[in-house]
Amino acid sequence: MENLKTFEDVLDEAHKWELYAKLVDQLNKDLALASVDLEFDSEVLPTSLKLLLHEEVYRLIQHKFMDYLNLLYIVDVSEEKIKQLDGNDTIELSENVTLLILKREWQKVYYRNKFSS
């Protein structure tokens, strides 16, 4: 899991294991639990997924910071990893947080699939 450094790495793994739809489902589930008004179709293109999630994370940081924190809590993004990010550029921060969210969601899907078989 630590070898996943980019959005493309996460997607490549999801496609390799044929779990992209489950990744989208898990993301939708956690977004709903965090009361974030964003839902993806299971057939969403990976580029659209990245762009829309990035925009939503940016919006939450800018306008609904408590909702942003709640999303991080629901997804279970490591607080330590968030603290390591540079918060000076909100666009870059939201892009990095988007990657952390997707990596964590992928972990959940991967391990659930691996250990439920």
PyMOL commands that place a pseudoatom at each C-alpha (Angstrom):
pseudoatom trace, name=CA, resn=MET, resi=1, chain=A, elem=C, hetatm=0, pos=[0.000, 0.000, 0.000]
pseudoatom trace, name=CA, resn=GLU, resi=2, chain=A, elem=C, hetatm=0, pos=[2.884, 2.376, 0.678]
pseudoatom trace, name=CA, resn=ASN, resi=3, chain=A, elem=C, hetatm=0, pos=[4.008, 2.049, -2.946]
pseudoatom trace, name=CA, resn=LEU, resi=4, chain=A, elem=C, hetatm=0, pos=[0.903, 3.959, -4.054]
pseudoatom trace, name=CA, resn=LYS, resi=5, chain=A, elem=C, hetatm=0, pos=[2.288, 7.449, -4.600]
pseudoatom trace, name=CA, resn=THR, resi=6, chain=A, elem=C, hetatm=0, pos=[-0.107, 8.906, -7.158]
pseudoatom trace, name=CA, resn=PHE, resi=7, chain=A, elem=C, hetatm=0, pos=[-3.751, 8.851, -8.093]
pseudoatom trace, name=CA, resn=GLU, resi=8, chain=A, elem=C, hetatm=0, pos=[-2.825, 6.764, -11.134]
pseudoatom trace, name=CA, resn=ASP, resi=9, chain=A, elem=C, hetatm=0, pos=[-1.126, 4.175, -8.884]
pseudoatom trace, name=CA, resn=VAL, resi=10, chain=A, elem=C, hetatm=0, pos=[-4.325, 3.780, -6.875]
pseudoatom trace, name=CA, resn=LEU, resi=11, chain=A, elem=C, hetatm=0, pos=[-6.401, 3.422, -10.042]
pseudoatom trace, name=CA, resn=ASP, resi=12, chain=A, elem=C, hetatm=0, pos=[-3.988, 0.927, -11.580]
pseudoatom trace, name=CA, resn=GLU, resi=13, chain=A, elem=C, hetatm=0, pos=[-4.269, -1.255, -8.477]
pseudoatom trace, name=CA, resn=ALA, resi=14, chain=A, elem=C, hetatm=0, pos=[-8.060, -0.971, -8.403]
pseudoatom trace, name=CA, resn=HIS, resi=15, chain=A, elem=C, hetatm=0, pos=[-8.288, -1.958, -12.056]
pseudoatom trace, name=CA, resn=LYS, resi=16, chain=A, elem=C, hetatm=0, pos=[-5.718, -4.738, -11.688]
pseudoatom trace, name=CA, resn=TRP, resi=17, chain=A, elem=C, hetatm=0, pos=[-7.821, -6.314, -8.936]
pseudoatom trace, name=CA, resn=GLU, resi=18, chain=A, elem=C, hetatm=0, pos=[-11.053, -5.453, -10.784]
pseudoatom trace, name=CA, resn=LEU, resi=19, chain=A, elem=C, hetatm=0, pos=[-12.260, -3.487, -7.772]
pseudoatom trace, name=CA, resn=TYR, resi=20, chain=A, elem=C, hetatm=0, pos=[-12.731, 0.010, -9.214]
pseudoatom trace, name=CA, resn=ALA, resi=21, chain=A, elem=C, hetatm=0, pos=[-16.524, -0.142, -8.812]
pseudoatom trace, name=CA, resn=LYS, resi=22, chain=A, elem=C, hetatm=0, pos=[-16.101, -1.234, -5.181]
pseudoatom trace, name=CA, resn=LEU, resi=23, chain=A, elem=C, hetatm=0, pos=[-13.700, 1.672, -4.612]
pseudoatom trace, name=CA, resn=VAL, resi=24, chain=A, elem=C, hetatm=0, pos=[-16.334, 4.078, -5.925]
pseudoatom trace, name=CA, resn=ASP, resi=25, chain=A, elem=C, hetatm=0, pos=[-19.000, 2.399, -3.751]
pseudoatom trace, name=CA, resn=GLN, resi=26, chain=A, elem=C, hetatm=0, pos=[-16.824, 2.718, -0.640]
pseudoatom trace, name=CA, resn=LEU, resi=27, chain=A, elem=C, hetatm=0, pos=[-16.133, 6.356, -1.399]
pseudoatom trace, name=CA, resn=ASN, resi=28, chain=A, elem=C, hetatm=0, pos=[-19.860, 7.020, -1.880]
pseudoatom trace, name=CA, resn=LYS, resi=29, chain=A, elem=C, hetatm=0, pos=[-20.648, 5.269, 1.398]
pseudoatom trace, name=CA, resn=ASP, resi=30, chain=A, elem=C, hetatm=0, pos=[-18.161, 7.368, 3.372]
pseudoatom trace, name=CA, resn=LEU, resi=31, chain=A, elem=C, hetatm=0, pos=[-19.185, 10.600, 1.659]
pseudoatom trace, name=CA, resn=ALA, resi=32, chain=A, elem=C, hetatm=0, pos=[-22.792, 9.891, 2.652]
pseudoatom trace, name=CA, resn=LEU, resi=33, chain=A, elem=C, hetatm=0, pos=[-21.786, 9.049, 6.237]
pseudoatom trace, name=CA, resn=ALA, resi=34, chain=A, elem=C, hetatm=0, pos=[-19.924, 12.364, 6.403]
pseudoatom trace, name=CA, resn=SER, resi=35, chain=A, elem=C, hetatm=0, pos=[-22.998, 14.175, 5.013]
pseudoatom trace, name=CA, resn=VAL, resi=36, chain=A, elem=C, hetatm=0, pos=[-21.037, 15.422, 2.000]
pseudoatom trace, name=CA, resn=ASP, resi=37, chain=A, elem=C, hetatm=0, pos=[-23.350, 16.195, -0.891]
pseudoatom trace, name=CA, resn=LEU, resi=38, chain=A, elem=C, hetatm=0, pos=[-21.448, 14.278, -3.559]
pseudoatom trace, name=CA, resn=GLU, resi=39, chain=A, elem=C, hetatm=0, pos=[-22.182, 10.903, -5.074]
pseudoatom trace, name=CA, resn=PHE, resi=40, chain=A, elem=C, hetatm=0, pos=[-20.458, 9.144, -7.948]
pseudoatom trace, name=CA, resn=ASP, resi=41, chain=A, elem=C, hetatm=0, pos=[-22.009, 6.821, -10.473]
pseudoatom trace, name=CA, resn=SER, resi=42, chain=A, elem=C, hetatm=0, pos=[-20.303, 3.418, -10.378]
pseudoatom trace, name=CA, resn=GLU, resi=43, chain=A, elem=C, hetatm=0, pos=[-19.286, 3.979, -14.017]
pseudoatom trace, name=CA, resn=VAL, resi=44, chain=A, elem=C, hetatm=0, pos=[-17.625, 7.355, -13.343]
pseudoatom trace, name=CA, resn=LEU, resi=45, chain=A, elem=C, hetatm=0, pos=[-14.457, 7.926, -15.312]
pseudoatom trace, name=CA, resn=PRO, resi=46, chain=A, elem=C, hetatm=0, pos=[-11.346, 7.959, -13.123]
pseudoatom trace, name=CA, resn=THR, resi=47, chain=A, elem=C, hetatm=0, pos=[-10.399, 11.449, -14.284]
pseudoatom trace, name=CA, resn=SER, resi=48, chain=A, elem=C, hetatm=0, pos=[-13.860, 12.746, -13.355]
pseudoatom trace, name=CA, resn=LEU, resi=49, chain=A, elem=C, hetatm=0, pos=[-13.678, 11.013, -9.983]
pseudoatom trace, name=CA, resn=LYS, resi=50, chain=A, elem=C, hetatm=0, pos=[-10.367, 12.677, -9.198]
pseudoatom trace, name=CA, resn=LEU, resi=51, chain=A, elem=C, hetatm=0, pos=[-11.448, 16.105, -10.417]
pseudoatom trace, name=CA, resn=LEU, resi=52, chain=A, elem=C, hetatm=0, pos=[-14.823, 16.157, -8.650]
pseudoatom trace, name=CA, resn=LEU, resi=53, chain=A, elem=C, hetatm=0, pos=[-13.459, 14.783, -5.389]
pseudoatom trace, name=CA, resn=HIS, resi=54, chain=A, elem=C, hetatm=0, pos=[-10.603, 17.288, -5.477]
pseudoatom trace, name=CA, resn=GLU, resi=55, chain=A, elem=C, hetatm=0, pos=[-13.049, 20.151, -6.054]
pseudoatom trace, name=CA, resn=GLU, resi=56, chain=A, elem=C, hetatm=0, pos=[-15.233, 18.970, -3.167]
pseudoatom trace, name=CA, resn=VAL, resi=57, chain=A, elem=C, hetatm=0, pos=[-12.298, 18.640, -0.778]
pseudoatom trace, name=CA, resn=TYR, resi=58, chain=A, elem=C, hetatm=0, pos=[-11.147, 22.129, -1.774]
pseudoatom trace, name=CA, resn=ARG, resi=59, chain=A, elem=C, hetatm=0, pos=[-14.646, 23.517, -1.212]
pseudoatom trace, name=CA, resn=LEU, resi=60, chain=A, elem=C, hetatm=0, pos=[-14.878, 21.851, 2.194]
pseudoatom trace, name=CA, resn=ILE, resi=61, chain=A, elem=C, hetatm=0, pos=[-11.502, 23.235, 3.291]
pseudoatom trace, name=CA, resn=GLN, resi=62, chain=A, elem=C, hetatm=0, pos=[-12.497, 26.734, 2.149]
pseudoatom trace, name=CA, resn=HIS, resi=63, chain=A, elem=C, hetatm=0, pos=[-16.109, 26.916, 3.314]
pseudoatom trace, name=CA, resn=LYS, resi=64, chain=A, elem=C, hetatm=0, pos=[-17.029, 24.000, 5.586]
pseudoatom trace, name=CA, resn=PHE, resi=65, chain=A, elem=C, hetatm=0, pos=[-13.930, 23.132, 7.559]
pseudoatom trace, name=CA, resn=MET, resi=66, chain=A, elem=C, hetatm=0, pos=[-15.775, 21.108, 10.209]
pseudoatom trace, name=CA, resn=ASP, resi=67, chain=A, elem=C, hetatm=0, pos=[-17.371, 18.998, 7.456]
pseudoatom trace, name=CA, resn=TYR, resi=68, chain=A, elem=C, hetatm=0, pos=[-13.888, 18.522, 5.984]
pseudoatom trace, name=CA, resn=LEU, resi=69, chain=A, elem=C, hetatm=0, pos=[-12.587, 17.277, 9.330]
pseudoatom trace, name=CA, resn=ASN, resi=70, chain=A, elem=C, hetatm=0, pos=[-15.608, 15.016, 9.686]
pseudoatom trace, name=CA, resn=LEU, resi=71, chain=A, elem=C, hetatm=0, pos=[-14.914, 13.512, 6.247]
pseudoatom trace, name=CA, resn=LEU, resi=72, chain=A, elem=C, hetatm=0, pos=[-11.306, 12.807, 7.224]
pseudoatom trace, name=CA, resn=TYR, resi=73, chain=A, elem=C, hetatm=0, pos=[-12.556, 11.146, 10.405]
pseudoatom trace, name=CA, resn=ILE, resi=74, chain=A, elem=C, hetatm=0, pos=[-15.169, 9.019, 8.611]
pseudoatom trace, name=CA, resn=VAL, resi=75, chain=A, elem=C, hetatm=0, pos=[-12.695, 7.919, 5.926]
pseudoatom trace, name=CA, resn=ASP, resi=76, chain=A, elem=C, hetatm=0, pos=[-10.092, 7.362, 8.661]
pseudoatom trace, name=CA, resn=VAL, resi=77, chain=A, elem=C, hetatm=0, pos=[-7.266, 9.298, 7.032]
pseudoatom trace, name=CA, resn=SER, resi=78, chain=A, elem=C, hetatm=0, pos=[-4.167, 9.274, 9.216]
pseudoatom trace, name=CA, resn=GLU, resi=79, chain=A, elem=C, hetatm=0, pos=[-3.882, 12.465, 11.251]
pseudoatom trace, name=CA, resn=GLU, resi=80, chain=A, elem=C, hetatm=0, pos=[-0.098, 12.109, 11.076]
pseudoatom trace, name=CA, resn=LYS, resi=81, chain=A, elem=C, hetatm=0, pos=[-0.184, 12.106, 7.266]
pseudoatom trace, name=CA, resn=ILE, resi=82, chain=A, elem=C, hetatm=0, pos=[-2.414, 15.187, 7.227]
pseudoatom trace, name=CA, resn=LYS, resi=83, chain=A, elem=C, hetatm=0, pos=[-0.029, 17.013, 9.561]
pseudoatom trace, name=CA, resn=GLN, resi=84, chain=A, elem=C, hetatm=0, pos=[2.872, 16.256, 7.207]
pseudoatom trace, name=CA, resn=LEU, resi=85, chain=A, elem=C, hetatm=0, pos=[1.211, 18.149, 4.347]
pseudoatom trace, name=CA, resn=ASP, resi=86, chain=A, elem=C, hetatm=0, pos=[2.039, 21.762, 3.535]
pseudoatom trace, name=CA, resn=GLY, resi=87, chain=A, elem=C, hetatm=0, pos=[-1.046, 23.870, 4.189]
pseudoatom trace, name=CA, resn=ASN, resi=88, chain=A, elem=C, hetatm=0, pos=[0.210, 27.074, 2.550]
pseudoatom trace, name=CA, resn=ASP, resi=89, chain=A, elem=C, hetatm=0, pos=[-1.356, 26.356, -0.840]
pseudoatom trace, name=CA, resn=THR, resi=90, chain=A, elem=C, hetatm=0, pos=[-4.979, 25.255, -0.426]
pseudoatom trace, name=CA, resn=ILE, resi=91, chain=A, elem=C, hetatm=0, pos=[-5.215, 23.853, -3.956]
pseudoatom trace, name=CA, resn=GLU, resi=92, chain=A, elem=C, hetatm=0, pos=[-2.132, 21.685, -3.459]
pseudoatom trace, name=CA, resn=LEU, resi=93, chain=A, elem=C, hetatm=0, pos=[-3.299, 20.700, 0.018]
pseudoatom trace, name=CA, resn=SER, resi=94, chain=A, elem=C, hetatm=0, pos=[-6.708, 19.632, -1.267]
pseudoatom trace, name=CA, resn=GLU, resi=95, chain=A, elem=C, hetatm=0, pos=[-5.057, 17.628, -4.064]
pseudoatom trace, name=CA, resn=ASN, resi=96, chain=A, elem=C, hetatm=0, pos=[-2.833, 15.808, -1.563]
pseudoatom trace, name=CA, resn=VAL, resi=97, chain=A, elem=C, hetatm=0, pos=[-5.746, 15.183, 0.790]
pseudoatom trace, name=CA, resn=THR, resi=98, chain=A, elem=C, hetatm=0, pos=[-7.777, 13.810, -2.131]
pseudoatom trace, name=CA, resn=LEU, resi=99, chain=A, elem=C, hetatm=0, pos=[-4.990, 11.305, -2.787]
pseudoatom trace, name=CA, resn=LEU, resi=100, chain=A, elem=C, hetatm=0, pos=[-4.874, 10.327, 0.908]
pseudoatom trace, name=CA, resn=ILE, resi=101, chain=A, elem=C, hetatm=0, pos=[-8.648, 9.800, 0.912]
pseudoatom trace, name=CA, resn=LEU, resi=102, chain=A, elem=C, hetatm=0, pos=[-8.507, 7.607, -2.182]
pseudoatom trace, name=CA, resn=LYS, resi=103, chain=A, elem=C, hetatm=0, pos=[-5.564, 5.621, -0.832]
pseudoatom trace, name=CA, resn=ARG, resi=104, chain=A, elem=C, hetatm=0, pos=[-7.412, 4.966, 2.433]
pseudoatom trace, name=CA, resn=GLU, resi=105, chain=A, elem=C, hetatm=0, pos=[-10.586, 3.986, 0.621]
pseudoatom trace, name=CA, resn=TRP, resi=106, chain=A, elem=C, hetatm=0, pos=[-8.547, 1.636, -1.567]
pseudoatom trace, name=CA, resn=GLN, resi=107, chain=A, elem=C, hetatm=0, pos=[-7.032, 0.043, 1.557]
pseudoatom trace, name=CA, resn=LYS, resi=108, chain=A, elem=C, hetatm=0, pos=[-10.490, -0.662, 2.909]
pseudoatom trace, name=CA, resn=VAL, resi=109, chain=A, elem=C, hetatm=0, pos=[-11.675, -2.208, -0.363]
pseudoatom trace, name=CA, resn=TYR, resi=110, chain=A, elem=C, hetatm=0, pos=[-8.498, -4.210, -0.919]
pseudoatom trace, name=CA, resn=TYR, resi=111, chain=A, elem=C, hetatm=0, pos=[-8.399, -5.738, 2.559]
pseudoatom trace, name=CA, resn=ARG, resi=112, chain=A, elem=C, hetatm=0, pos=[-12.136, -6.424, 2.635]
pseudoatom trace, name=CA, resn=ASN, resi=113, chain=A, elem=C, hetatm=0, pos=[-11.811, -8.246, -0.692]
pseudoatom trace, name=CA, resn=LYS, resi=114, chain=A, elem=C, hetatm=0, pos=[-8.658, -10.108, 0.331]
pseudoatom trace, name=CA, resn=PHE, resi=115, chain=A, elem=C, hetatm=0, pos=[-9.957, -11.385, 3.651]
pseudoatom trace, name=CA, resn=SER, resi=116, chain=A, elem=C, hetatm=0, pos=[-13.563, -12.068, 2.685]
pseudoatom trace, name=CA, resn=SER, resi=117, chain=A, elem=C, hetatm=0, pos=[-12.596, -14.645, 0.065]
for i in range(1, 117): cmd.bond("trace and resi %d" % i, "trace and resi %d" % (i + 1))
show_as sticks, trace
zoom trace
